[in-house]
Amino acid sequence: MSGKKNDAKTNPLGMRQLENGGPFVLPPMACSAHRRDYFQRANRILATYMTLTAYADAGKKSIDNAAATLKWSSPTGIRVGMGSHTFQTTYRLLQGAFAKAGGQLNNQVFLLIYGNFEAFLIDLISDALKSDGETDPIQGAVAMLASTKWEGRFNRISQKLSIGLGKQAFIVKYSGIEMGIMGKATNNPIEFLQAMADFRHRLVHSAGRADAKLLEQYPNIGVSEGDLIQMPFGFPMDIHLFFVPMTDLFDEVFAARFGWKRDITAPEHLIDKDLRII
């Protein structure tokens, strides 16, 4: 998504500033119990992402200082304890592993954020199917999200549960929001979601490597065929913000259809006390 969320003139999510010159957070918004669970899971994921990033930066500085003080060379042996396990390498290889770690972390957090949205939908659909008398609502929900592209999934959900999920509803919900992935822009949120699904598929099922079809779709991705795909730093945060209007749309139509209560909730507080997610 666009990085303009902190610009008051281009603030389609209605983000609010915590203090003068300080960070922006999502505004209080209507949430069912399932949407609150979604934000709580997202906040835990993003808190882990930010914590690992901060500690990695501090750890790198500490290791670099030790290397300078102790005159480490490339073949200097390094051991890193991990509970009952030990990671043994050299200073040169440790530096190389660290250089690649950021991209791997971005990829994994992207997968978690994407999976969190799927979990939210399964929660909604399974409760809806249960209300309609389905004998195995969770399996029914999983089946509705399987074996087709996102537009087909949404059509299936709309028809099965008699809720309004036409393409225009998505377009209206994302009015004024810029969307783009790997140099390719779109104004269609379903198309953007499908692009994420395509990347998710390659990261999980294709050894995380770019193929000819991907390069044809995204000529500005900046990799060659066979190269590892690496999501840019901070991209999982943008993906989380992309899902805010979509979770609202689904939460709203499901709550209206099945009579679920929605309460006004401040998303940044859906995590441990005194910790806020922006």
C-alpha positions in Angstrom: 0.0 0.0 0.0 1.0 3.6 -0.3 3.2 5.0 2.4 1.1 8.2 2.8 -0.8 7.1 5.8 0.8 9.9 7.9 -0.2 12.6 5.5 -3.3 14.4 6.8 -4.4 15.1 3.2 -4.2 11.5 2.2 -5.5 9.6 5.2 -8.2 7.2 3.9 -8.0 5.0 7.0 -8.6 7.9 9.3 -5.4 7.3 11.3 -4.9 9.5 14.3 -1.7 10.9 15.8 -1.0 9.9 19.4 0.9 13.1 20.1 2.3 16.1 18.3 5.1 14.9 16.1 4.4 11.3 17.2 3.3 8.2 15.5 -0.1 7.5 13.9 -2.5 4.7 14.9 -5.7 3.3 13.5 -8.8 5.0 14.9 -11.3 3.3 17.2 -13.6 1.2 15.0 -16.5 -1.2 15.1 -15.5 -4.8 15.7 -17.2 -8.0 16.3 -15.5 -10.5 18.6 -13.9 -12.1 15.5 -12.5 -8.8 14.3 -11.1 -8.1 17.7 -9.4 -11.5 17.6 -8.0 -10.6 14.2 -6.4 -7.4 15.4 -5.1 -9.1 18.6 -3.3 -11.7 16.5 -2.0 -9.1 14.1 -0.7 -7.0 16.9 1.2 -10.0 18.3 2.7 -10.8 14.9 3.8 -7.1 14.3 5.1 -6.7 17.9 7.3 -9.8 17.3 8.4 -8.3 13.9 9.4 -5.0 15.4 11.0 -6.6 18.5 13.2 -8.9 16.4 14.1 -6.0 14.1 15.2 -3.8 17.1 17.1 -6.6 18.8 18.8 -7.6 15.6 20.0 -4.1 15.0 21.3 -3.8 18.6 22.9 -7.3 18.3 24.7 -6.5 15.1 26.2 -3.3 16.6 27.3 -5.3 19.6 29.0 -8.0 17.5 30.6 -5.4 15.2 32.0 -3.6 18.3 33.3 -6.9 19.7 34.9 -7.8 16.3 36.7 -4.4 16.2 37.9 -4.7 19.8 39.0 -8.3 19.6 40.3 -8.1 16.0 38.2 -10.8 14.6 39.0 -12.0 11.1 36.8 -13.8 8.6 37.7 -17.3 9.8 37.2 -16.5 13.5 35.0 -19.1 15.1 31.6 -18.1 16.5 29.2 -20.1 18.6 25.6 -19.0 19.4 23.7 -20.9 22.0 20.0 -21.6 21.4 18.9 -23.4 24.5 20.1 -27.0 24.2 21.3 -26.3 20.6 24.4 -24.5 19.3 24.8 -22.6 16.1 28.5 -22.8 15.1 29.9 -20.8 12.3 32.6 -18.2 11.4 32.5 -14.5 11.6 32.3 -14.2 7.8 29.5 -16.7 7.5 27.6 -15.1 10.4 27.8 -11.7 8.6 26.5 -13.3 5.4 23.6 -15.0 7.3 22.7 -11.8 8.9 22.6 -10.0 5.6 20.0 -12.5 4.3 18.0 -12.7 7.6 16.0 -9.5 7.1 14.5 -10.7 3.8 13.6 -14.0 5.3 12.0 -12.3 8.3 9.9 -10.1 6.0 8.8 -13.1 4.0 7.7 -15.0 7.1 5.9 -12.1 8.7 4.1 -11.5 5.4 2.9 -15.1 5.4 1.7 -14.7 9.0 -0.2 -11.5 8.2 -1.8 -13.1 5.2 -2.7 -16.2 7.1 -4.2 -14.1 9.9 -6.7 -12.8 7.3 -7.6 -16.3 6.2 -8.1 -17.3 9.9 -10.4 -14.3 10.3 -12.5 -15.4 7.4 -12.7 -19.0 8.6 -13.9 -17.8 12.0 -16.6 -15.7 10.4 -17.7 -18.4 8.0 -17.7 -21.2 10.5 -19.8 -19.3 12.9 -22.2 -18.3 10.1 -22.5 -22.0 8.9 -23.0 -23.1 12.5 -25.9 -20.6 12.7 -27.3 -22.1 9.5 -27.2 -25.6 11.0 -24.0 -26.9 9.3 -22.8 -30.1 11.0 -19.1 -29.5 10.5 -18.8 -25.7 10.2 -15.0 -25.4 10.3 -14.5 -27.9 7.5 -17.2 -26.2 5.6 -15.4 -22.8 6.0 -12.1 -24.3 4.9 -13.8 -25.8 1.8 -15.2 -22.4 0.9 -11.8 -20.9 0.8 -10.1 -23.7 -1.1 -9.3 -24.4 -4.8 -10.0 -21.1 -6.5 -8.9 -17.5 -6.8 -10.1 -14.9 -4.3 -12.9 -13.5 -6.5 -14.3 -17.0 -6.8 -14.1 -17.5 -3.1 -15.9 -14.3 -2.4 -18.7 -15.2 -4.9 -19.0 -18.6 -3.2 -19.2 -17.0 0.2 -21.8 -14.5 -0.9 -24.0 -17.1 -2.6 -23.8 -19.7 0.1 -24.5 -17.3 3.0 -26.7 -14.8 1.2 -24.6 -11.7 2.0 -23.8 -8.8 -0.2 -20.2 -9.1 -1.4 -20.3 -7.7 -4.9 -17.2 -6.3 -6.5 -18.5 -2.7 -6.2 -18.6 -3.1 -2.4 -14.8 -3.7 -2.4 -14.1 -0.8 -4.7 -16.1 1.6 -2.6 -14.4 0.4 0.6 -11.0 1.1 -0.9 -11.8 4.5 -2.5 -8.8 6.8 -2.1 -6.4 4.0 -1.0 -3.3 3.4 -3.2 -2.4 -0.3 -3.7 0.7 -1.7 -5.3 3.0 -4.7 -5.0 6.4 -5.2 -6.4 6.2 -2.1 -8.7 2.7 -3.0 -10.0 -0.2 -0.6 -9.0 -3.9 -1.4 -9.0 -7.2 0.2 -7.8 -8.9 -3.2 -7.4 -8.5 -4.6 -3.9 -9.5 -8.1 -5.0 -6.8 -8.0 -7.7 -4.3 -6.9 -5.0 -5.3 -9.7 -2.7 -4.9 -12.2 -5.5 -1.4 -10.8 -6.1 -0.5 -11.5 -2.5 -1.9 -15.0 -2.8 0.3 -15.6 -5.8 3.4 -14.5 -3.9 2.3 -16.5 -0.9 2.0 -19.6 -3.1 5.5 -19.1 -4.4 7.0 -18.6 -1.0 5.4 -21.7 0.4 5.3 -24.1 -2.6 8.0 -23.0 -5.0 11.0 -22.8 -2.7 10.5 -19.0 -2.6 12.0 -18.5 -6.0 10.9 -16.3 -8.9 9.7 -18.1 -12.1 9.2 -16.9 -15.6 5.4 -16.3 -15.1 6.1 -14.1 -12.0 8.6 -12.0 -13.9 6.1 -11.6 -16.8 3.5 -10.3 -14.3 5.9 -8.1 -12.3 8.7 -6.9 -14.7 9.9 -4.4 -12.1 10.4 -6.9 -9.3 14.2 -6.6 -9.5 15.1 -10.3 -9.6 15.9 -12.9 -12.2 14.3 -16.2 -12.8 15.4 -18.6 -10.1 16.3 -15.9 -7.6 14.9 -16.0 -4.1 11.9 -13.7 -3.6 12.3 -11.2 -0.8 9.6 -8.9 0.4 10.8 -5.3 1.1 11.4 -4.2 4.7 8.2 -2.9 6.3 6.0 -4.5 3.7 4.1 -6.6 6.3 3.0 -3.4 8.0 1.5 -2.1 4.8 -0.2 -5.5 4.2 -1.7 -5.3 7.7 -3.1 -1.8 6.8 -4.5 -3.2 3.6 -6.6 -5.7 5.5 -8.2 -3.1 7.7 -10.9 -2.0 5.3 -11.4 -5.6 4.1 -11.9 -7.0 7.6 -14.4 -4.1 8.2 -16.4 -5.0 5.1 -16.7 -8.6 6.0 -17.3 -7.9 9.7 -20.1 -5.5 8.8 -22.0 -7.7 6.3 -21.6 -10.8 8.5 -22.8 -9.0 11.6 -25.8 -7.6 9.8 -26.7 -10.9 8.3 -26.4 -13.0 11.5 -27.1 -10.4 14.2 -23.7 -10.2 15.8 -22.8 -7.3 18.1 -20.1 -4.9 17.1 -18.4 -2.6 19.7 -16.2 0.4 19.2 -12.6 -0.8 19.8 -9.2 0.9 19.7 -7.0 -1.7 17.8 -3.7 -0.5 19.2 -4.8 -1.6 22.7 -5.5 -5.2 21.7 -2.2 -6.4 23.0 -0.3 -6.4 26.2 -0.9 -3.5 28.6 1.2 -0.4 27.9 2.3 -1.7 24.5 0.8 0.0 21.4 0.9 -1.1 17.8 0.9 1.7 15.2 
